[in-house]
């Protein structure tokens, strides 16, 4: 039986980010699912059981830090990578609960490396 592809949940309110990440991460061999909002992300975490979450911070309604807190309360071992266009959020103490913090860029090298590292760590 073929090994299952790691499932990555992308949470961002920008459609262009979903398209870019889905294309790039699918090429890397990941199964990519996505959510446009915090509540939708929490629903997918329960239903789809992703192996890792890439989470935007600045979203309308429920922001990424609130989503992060809720995910970590339910699933403390689920790796969450915060991904924001704003580097200043890295100073916010509540972002420290994440497994990594990446500043958004169209070059996904840093994000891909973080995903590989955090999936390896989660698998032990």
Helices and strands as residue ranges (DSSP letters): E 7-11, H 15-27, E 31-35, H 38-48, E 52-56, H 64-74, E 79-84, G 87-91, G 93-97, E 100-103, H 109-123
